[in-house]
């Protein structure tokens, strides 16, 4: 799931390239990449992954979806 959120954030960065929301999209993408890194440390026991990593992944994914919609609609 974290990898999917990272791909959504890449799409949102591309959609917002050269626009005002580009910085927010890049920050969200970096946060998503960080969550993937955290999850990779717990690949043998995913249930032991910290809760903040799950929340970070979901929040950055939702931000990426919203920014992709905004970027493609303008």
DSSP file (Angstrom, degrees, kcal/mol; ACC not computed):
  #  RESIDUE AA STRUCTURE BP1 BP2  ACC     N-H-->O    O-->H-N    N-H-->O    O-->H-N    TCO  KAPPA ALPHA  PHI   PSI    X-CA   Y-CA   Z-CA
    1    1 A X     >        0   0    0      0, 0.0     4,-2.1     0, 0.0     5,-0.2   0.000 360.0 360.0 360.0 -36.8    0.0    0.0    0.0
    2    2 A X  H  >  +     0   0    0      1,-0.2     4,-1.8     2,-0.2    34,-0.2   0.866 360.0  52.6 -65.9 -34.5    2.8    2.4    0.8
    3    3 A X  H  > S+     0   0    0      2,-0.2     4,-2.1     1,-0.2    -1,-0.2   0.889 107.6  51.6 -68.2 -38.0    4.3    1.8   -2.7
    4    4 A X  H  > S+     0   0    0      1,-0.2     4,-2.2     2,-0.2    -2,-0.2   0.904 109.1  50.4 -62.9 -41.6    0.9    2.7   -4.3
    5    5 A X  H  X S+     0   0    0     -4,-2.1     4,-1.9     1,-0.2    -1,-0.2   0.863 108.5  52.9 -64.9 -35.4    0.8    5.9   -2.2
    6    6 A X  H  X S+     0   0    0     -4,-1.8     4,-1.7     2,-0.2    -1,-0.2   0.906 109.0  49.0 -66.4 -40.5    4.3    6.8   -3.4
    7    7 A X  H  X S+     0   0    0     -4,-2.1     4,-2.0     2,-0.2    -2,-0.2   0.882 108.7  53.3 -66.1 -37.9    3.2    6.3   -7.1
    8    8 A X  H  X S+     0   0    0     -4,-2.2     4,-2.1     1,-0.2    -1,-0.2   0.896 108.5  50.6 -62.2 -39.5    0.1    8.5   -6.5
    9    9 A X  H  X S+     0   0    0     -4,-1.9     4,-2.1     2,-0.2    -1,-0.2   0.841 106.1  54.4 -69.2 -32.7    2.4   11.2   -5.1
   10   10 A X  H  X S+     0   0    0     -4,-1.7     4,-2.1     2,-0.2    -1,-0.2   0.918 109.2  48.8 -64.5 -42.0    4.7   10.9   -8.2
   11   11 A X  H  X S+     0   0    0     -4,-2.0     4,-2.6     1,-0.2    -2,-0.2   0.899 110.3  51.2 -62.9 -40.6    1.6   11.5  -10.4
   12   12 A X  H  X S+     0   0    0     -4,-2.1     4,-1.6     2,-0.2    -1,-0.2   0.865 108.4  51.2 -67.7 -34.4    0.6   14.5   -8.3
   13   13 A X  H  < S+     0   0    0     -4,-2.1     4,-0.2    12,-0.2    -1,-0.2   0.919 112.5  46.6 -66.1 -42.3    4.1   16.0   -8.6
   14   14 A X  H >< S+     0   0    0     -4,-2.1     3,-1.0     1,-0.2    -2,-0.2   0.907 112.2  50.5 -64.6 -41.4    3.9   15.6  -12.4
   15   15 A X  H 3< S+     0   0    0     -4,-2.6    -1,-0.2     1,-0.2    -2,-0.2   0.806 116.1  41.4 -67.1 -29.1    0.4   17.1  -12.5
   16   16 A X  T >< S+     0   0    0     -4,-1.6     3,-2.2    -5,-0.2     6,-0.3   0.234  79.1 139.7-103.5  13.1    1.4   20.1  -10.4
   17   17 A X  T <  S+     0   0    0     -3,-1.0     3,-0.1     1,-0.3    -3,-0.1  -0.406  79.2   8.0 -63.6 123.8    4.8   20.8  -12.1
   18   18 A X  T 3  S+     0   0    0      1,-0.3    -1,-0.3    -2,-0.2     2,-0.2   0.548 110.8 105.7  83.6   8.5    5.2   24.5  -12.4
   19   19 A X  S X  S-     0   0    0     -3,-2.2     3,-1.3     1,-0.0    -1,-0.3  -0.618  85.9 -99.5-113.7 174.9    2.1   25.4  -10.4
   20   20 A X  T >  S+     0   0    0      1,-0.3     3,-0.5    -2,-0.2     4,-0.3   0.779 118.0  55.9 -66.8 -28.2    1.6   26.7   -6.9
   21   21 A X  T 3> S+     0   0    0      1,-0.2     4,-2.2     2,-0.1    -1,-0.3   0.342  77.8  99.2 -87.9   7.9    0.9   23.3   -5.3
   22   22 A X  H <> S+     0   0    0     -3,-1.3     4,-2.2    -6,-0.3    -1,-0.2   0.893  80.1  51.0 -62.6 -41.2    4.2   21.9   -6.6
   23   23 A X  H <> S+     0   0    0     -3,-0.5     4,-2.4    -4,-0.3    -1,-0.2   0.909 110.6  48.5 -65.2 -42.1    6.0   22.3   -3.3
   24   24 A X  H  > S+     0   0    0     -4,-0.3     4,-2.4     1,-0.2    -1,-0.2   0.901 110.9  51.5 -64.4 -39.7    3.2   20.6   -1.3
   25   25 A X  H  X S+     0   0    0     -4,-2.2     4,-2.1     2,-0.2   -12,-0.2   0.889 110.3  48.5 -64.5 -39.5    3.2   17.7   -3.8
   26   26 A X  H  X S+     0   0    0     -4,-2.2     4,-2.4     2,-0.2    -2,-0.2   0.914 111.4  49.5 -67.5 -42.3    7.0   17.3   -3.4
   27   27 A X  H  X S+     0   0    0     -4,-2.4     4,-2.2     1,-0.2    -2,-0.2   0.914 111.9  48.9 -62.1 -42.3    6.7   17.3    0.4
   28   28 A X  H  X S+     0   0    0     -4,-2.4     4,-2.1     1,-0.2    -1,-0.2   0.880 110.5  51.4 -64.7 -37.9    4.0   14.8    0.3
   29   29 A X  H  X S+     0   0    0     -4,-2.1     4,-2.3     2,-0.2    -2,-0.2   0.892 109.5  48.9 -65.8 -39.9    6.0   12.6   -2.1
   30   30 A X  H  X S+     0   0    0     -4,-2.4     4,-2.3     2,-0.2    -2,-0.2   0.895 110.6  51.3 -66.3 -39.6    9.0   12.7    0.2
   31   31 A X  H  X S+     0   0    0     -4,-2.2     4,-2.0     2,-0.2    -2,-0.2   0.890 110.3  49.5 -63.7 -38.7    6.8   11.8    3.2
   32   32 A X  H  X S+     0   0    0     -4,-2.1     4,-2.0     2,-0.2    -2,-0.2   0.904 110.0  50.2 -66.4 -41.0    5.5    8.9    1.2
   33   33 A X  H  X S+     0   0    0     -4,-2.3     4,-1.9     1,-0.2    -2,-0.2   0.881 109.0  52.5 -63.8 -38.0    9.0    7.7    0.3
   34   34 A X  H  X S+     0   0    0     -4,-2.3     4,-2.1     2,-0.2    -1,-0.2   0.898 106.9  52.5 -64.0 -40.4   10.0    8.0    4.0
   35   35 A X  H  X S+     0   0    0     -4,-2.0     4,-2.5     1,-0.2    -2,-0.2   0.888 106.9  52.6 -63.8 -38.6    7.0    5.7    4.9
   36   36 A X  H  X S+     0   0    0     -4,-2.0     4,-1.8     1,-0.2    -1,-0.2   0.900 108.7  51.2 -62.1 -39.8    8.1    3.1    2.4
   37   37 A X  H  X S+     0   0    0     -4,-1.9     4,-0.8     2,-0.2    -2,-0.2   0.883 109.8  48.8 -64.3 -38.8   11.5    3.2    4.0
   38   38 A X  H >< S+     0   0    0     -4,-2.1     3,-0.8     1,-0.2     4,-0.5   0.928 111.0  50.0 -65.9 -44.3   10.1    2.7    7.4
   39   39 A X  H >< S+     0   0    0     -4,-2.5     3,-1.1     1,-0.2    -2,-0.2   0.813 101.8  62.5 -65.1 -29.4    7.9   -0.2    6.2
   40   40 A X  H >< S+     0   0    0     -4,-1.8     3,-0.9     1,-0.3    -1,-0.2   0.791  97.5  58.1 -67.6 -24.9   10.9   -1.9    4.5
   41   41 A X  T << S+     0   0    0     -3,-0.8    -1,-0.3    -4,-0.8     3,-0.2   0.695 111.1  42.4 -73.4 -18.0   12.5   -2.2    8.0
   42   42 A X  T <  S+     0   0    0     -3,-1.1     3,-0.4    -4,-0.5    -1,-0.2  -0.032  73.2 120.9-117.4  29.3    9.5   -4.2    9.1
   43   43 A X  S <  S+     0   0    0     -3,-0.9     3,-0.4     1,-0.2    -1,-0.1   0.756  76.8  51.6 -69.1 -22.7    9.0   -6.5    6.1
   44   44 A X  S    S+     0   0    0      1,-0.3    -1,-0.2    -3,-0.2     2,-0.2   0.758 127.8  20.7 -82.7 -24.3    9.4   -9.7    8.2
   45   45 A X    >   +     0   0    0     -3,-0.4     3,-1.9     1,-0.1    -1,-0.3  -0.632  67.4 174.0-141.8  79.9    6.8   -8.5   10.8
   46   46 A X  G >  S+     0   0    0     -3,-0.4     3,-1.4     1,-0.3    -1,-0.1   0.751  76.9  66.8 -62.9 -23.5    4.5   -5.9    9.3
   47   47 A X  G 3  S+     0   0    0      1,-0.3    -1,-0.3    -5,-0.0    -5,-0.0   0.715  94.5  59.4 -68.9 -18.8    2.3   -5.9   12.4
   48   48 A X  G <  S+     0   0    0     -3,-1.9    -1,-0.3    -6,-0.2    -2,-0.2   0.476  77.2 119.3 -88.1  -2.5    5.3   -4.4   14.3
   49   49 A X  S <  S-     0   0    0     -3,-1.4   -10,-0.1    -4,-0.2     5,-0.1  -0.359  75.6-100.1 -63.1 142.1    5.5   -1.3   12.1
   50   50 A X    >>  -     0   0    0      1,-0.1     4,-1.1   -12,-0.1     3,-0.7  -0.283  21.5-125.7 -66.1 149.9    4.9    1.9   14.0
   51   51 A X  H 3> S+     0   0    0      1,-0.2     4,-2.4     2,-0.2     5,-0.2   0.842 107.5  62.1 -64.4 -35.0    1.4    3.5   13.8
   52   52 A X  H 3> S+     0   0    0      1,-0.2     4,-2.5     2,-0.2    -1,-0.2   0.820  99.0  56.5 -64.4 -28.4    2.8    6.8   12.6
   53   53 A X  H <> S+     0   0    0     -3,-0.7     4,-2.1     2,-0.2    -1,-0.2   0.896 108.3  46.7 -68.7 -39.0    4.2    5.2    9.5
   54   54 A X  H  X S+     0   0    0     -4,-1.1     4,-2.4     2,-0.2     5,-0.2   0.933 114.3  47.0 -66.3 -45.8    0.7    3.9    8.6
   55   55 A X  H  X S+     0   0    0     -4,-2.4     4,-2.7     1,-0.2     5,-0.2   0.892 112.1  50.8 -63.6 -39.5   -0.8    7.4    9.3
   56   56 A X  H  X S+     0   0    0     -4,-2.5     4,-2.4    -5,-0.2     5,-0.2   0.899 110.7  49.1 -64.2 -41.1    2.0    9.1    7.3
   57   57 A X  H  X S+     0   0    0     -4,-2.1     4,-1.8     2,-0.2    -2,-0.2   0.928 114.9  43.2 -65.2 -45.4    1.4    6.7    4.3
   58   58 A X  H  X S+     0   0    0     -4,-2.4     4,-2.6     2,-0.2     5,-0.2   0.919 115.1  49.0 -67.7 -43.7   -2.4    7.2    4.3
   59   59 A X  H  X S+     0   0    0     -4,-2.7     4,-2.2    -5,-0.2    -2,-0.2   0.908 113.1  46.5 -65.0 -41.2   -2.2   11.0    4.8
   60   60 A X  H  X S+     0   0    0     -4,-2.4     4,-2.2    -5,-0.2    -1,-0.2   0.851 112.0  52.5 -70.3 -31.5    0.4   11.4    2.0
   61   61 A X  H  X S+     0   0    0     -4,-1.8     4,-2.2    -5,-0.2    -2,-0.2   0.925 110.8  45.8 -67.0 -44.4   -1.7    9.2   -0.2
   62   62 A X  H  X S+     0   0    0     -4,-2.6     4,-2.3     2,-0.2    -2,-0.2   0.896 113.2  50.4 -65.0 -39.4   -4.8   11.3    0.3
   63   63 A X  H  X S+     0   0    0     -4,-2.2     4,-2.6    -5,-0.2    -1,-0.2   0.902 110.0  51.1 -63.3 -40.5   -2.8   14.5   -0.2
   64   64 A X  H  X S+     0   0    0     -4,-2.2     4,-2.2     2,-0.2    -2,-0.2   0.887 109.3  49.9 -64.1 -39.8   -1.4   13.1   -3.4
   65   65 A X  H  X S+     0   0    0     -4,-2.2     4,-2.1     2,-0.2    -2,-0.2   0.937 112.9  46.1 -64.2 -46.9   -4.9   12.2   -4.7
   66   66 A X  H  X S+     0   0    0     -4,-2.3     4,-2.4     1,-0.2    -2,-0.2   0.924 114.3  47.7 -62.3 -44.7   -6.3   15.6   -3.9
   67   67 A X  H  X S+     0   0    0     -4,-2.6     4,-2.7     1,-0.2    -1,-0.2   0.846 109.4  53.4 -68.2 -32.6   -3.2   17.3   -5.5
   68   68 A X  H  X S+     0   0    0     -4,-2.2     4,-2.4     2,-0.2     5,-0.2   0.914 110.5  47.2 -66.3 -41.6   -3.4   15.1   -8.6
   69   69 A X  H  X S+     0   0    0     -4,-2.1     4,-1.7     2,-0.2    -2,-0.2   0.928 114.9  46.1 -63.4 -44.9   -7.1   16.1   -9.1
   70   70 A X  H  X S+     0   0    0     -4,-2.4     4,-1.1     1,-0.2    -2,-0.2   0.909 113.7  49.3 -64.5 -42.0   -6.2   19.8   -8.6
   71   71 A X  H  < S+     0   0    0     -4,-2.7    -2,-0.2     1,-0.2    -1,-0.2   0.887 114.6  42.6 -67.3 -39.8   -3.3   19.6  -10.9
   72   72 A X  H  < S+     0   0    0     -4,-2.4    -1,-0.2     1,-0.2    -2,-0.2   0.760 112.2  54.4 -78.9 -24.2   -5.1   17.8  -13.7
   73   73 A X  H  <        0   0    0     -4,-1.7    -1,-0.2    -5,-0.2    -2,-0.2   0.691 360.0 360.0 -84.2 -17.2   -8.2   20.0  -13.4
   74   74 A X     <        0   0    0     -4,-1.1    -1,-0.2    -3,-0.1    -2,-0.2   0.462 360.0 360.0-102.7 360.0   -6.4   23.3  -13.7
